[in-house]
Amino acid sequence: MKSVMKNIIKKRKRPTIRRDDTVIVTAGKEKGRTGRVITVDWKRNRLLIEGVNMVVRHTKPNAKNQQGGIVKNESPIHYSNVQLFNPSLKRGVRVKKQITDAGVKNRVCVKTGEILG
């Protein structure tokens, strides 16, 4: 049975969130916070969002950080816990992809139909 399960390929969700997008967190301890996406890691399905999911690291002095001490950094968050932020509605929205007559792909808000990003 295990050999059969190994051969099944998981279908990945197409990424709708890109770097420099503004997103809102929809679940977890940071729910309701908005921020700009710094990095996207689609192999692990995680996003790094500016000012969201901050963790404290206790670092020893090194060449990069001469002082050492307590350093705050962002920690990655799973993409399923965020939505693209629509500034006109001031909330997170679902997104669909739409191709124009010129052949350009756009991300469109499902509710209002306006182009995002």
C-alpha positions in Angstrom: 0.0 0.0 0.0 2.8 2.4 0.8 4.4 2.0 -2.7 1.0 2.9 -4.3 0.8 6.1 -2.1 4.3 7.2 -3.1 3.4 7.3 -6.8 0.4 9.6 -6.3 1.4 13.1 -7.1 -0.1 15.9 -4.9 -1.8 18.5 -6.9 -0.5 21.9 -5.8 -2.7 25.0 -5.6 -1.7 27.6 -8.1 -0.1 30.5 -6.3 -2.2 33.7 -6.3 0.0 35.6 -3.8 3.2 37.1 -4.9 6.0 39.1 -3.4 5.2 42.8 -2.5 1.4 42.0 -2.3 -0.5 43.3 0.6 -2.2 40.5 2.5 -4.4 40.1 5.6 -4.0 37.2 8.0 -7.3 35.2 8.3 -6.4 32.6 11.0 -4.2 32.1 14.0 -2.8 34.4 16.7 -2.1 37.2 14.1 -5.6 37.2 12.7 -6.7 40.6 11.3 -3.1 41.9 10.8 -2.1 43.2 7.4 1.4 43.4 5.9 3.5 43.2 2.7 4.8 39.9 1.5 8.6 39.8 1.8 9.3 36.3 0.4 7.3 33.4 -1.0 8.4 29.8 -0.6 6.0 27.6 -2.6 8.0 24.4 -1.9 6.9 24.7 1.8 3.7 26.7 1.0 4.8 29.5 3.3 5.0 33.3 3.1 7.1 35.8 5.1 5.0 38.9 5.9 6.4 42.2 7.1 5.6 42.8 10.8 3.5 39.6 11.2 4.3 36.5 13.2 7.3 38.0 15.0 9.5 35.7 17.0 12.3 36.5 19.4 15.7 35.0 19.0 18.5 35.2 21.6 21.7 35.5 19.7 25.3 35.4 20.7 27.7 38.1 19.4 29.0 37.3 16.0 30.5 39.0 12.9 27.1 40.1 11.6 25.8 41.2 15.0 28.6 42.5 17.2 26.4 43.3 20.2 24.3 40.0 20.3 21.2 40.0 22.5 17.5 39.7 21.7 16.6 40.1 18.1 13.0 40.1 16.6 12.4 38.5 13.2 9.4 37.6 11.1 8.6 33.9 10.9 6.9 32.2 7.9 3.2 31.7 7.9 1.2 29.1 5.8 -0.4 30.6 2.7 -3.8 29.1 3.6 -4.0 31.5 6.6 -3.8 34.6 4.5 -5.9 36.4 1.8 -5.1 39.1 -0.7 -6.1 42.5 0.8 -8.5 44.7 -1.2 -7.9 48.3 -0.3 -11.3 49.5 -1.6 -13.2 47.0 0.5 -10.7 47.1 3.3 -10.8 43.3 3.8 -9.4 40.1 2.4 -10.9 38.8 -0.8 -11.0 35.7 -2.9 -9.2 36.0 -6.2 -9.8 34.5 -9.7 -7.6 34.7 -12.7 -8.9 36.4 -15.8 -7.2 36.7 -19.2 -7.8 39.9 -21.2 -8.3 40.1 -25.0 -4.6 41.1 -25.2 -3.6 37.8 -23.5 -2.6 39.4 -20.2 -3.4 37.4 -17.1 -4.8 39.5 -14.2 -5.9 38.7 -10.7 -9.5 39.8 -10.2 -11.5 40.3 -7.0 -14.4 37.8 -7.0 -16.7 40.2 -5.2 -16.1 43.5 -7.0 -14.5 42.4 -10.3 -11.6 45.0 -9.9 -8.1 44.1 -10.9 -5.7 43.5 -7.9 -2.0 43.9 -8.2 
